[in-house]
């Protein structure tokens, strides 16, 4: 008997998106390790040579700051600066 498309072979299986037990345990262990190391990070960075410190900070930044999205505009496109930046409305207060 062939499977019907879109129907699970195990209807009582785990819900979609649920992590398996091992993945969940590994993530918890890594989270604990990183939590402990974050407290030591300033001391670790201080021991590095300036070039290595900059490299380490650059590698950490994507995990700390949101990714900046480029803004594209076409030539002669009108810009509403107040809507885009909050300027000059922030000067009214």
Phi, psi and omega in degrees: 000118182285156177286147176270131183302131179089359179248133182288145174285343178226085185297340179263013181289181184290153181293151180299133179089352179284130180285149175283165187300315182297315179300316180297317179295317180297318179297320179295319179295314179297322178298318178295316179299312181295323178300317179292321182287332179298326178294328182271353187303313179302319180293321179295315180296323181297329182282343183281155172293152182308319180296318180290327178295315179297317179300316180296317180296318179299322180288332181278329186309316181300339180270351184250315183259147177292151179289134180275128179265136178290150177250128179251143178224153176260160181299141177064020177280128180292144182240129174264091186297325181296317178292322186285321186242347186084005181259134006265008182303330180289343179275345183289333184286000000 
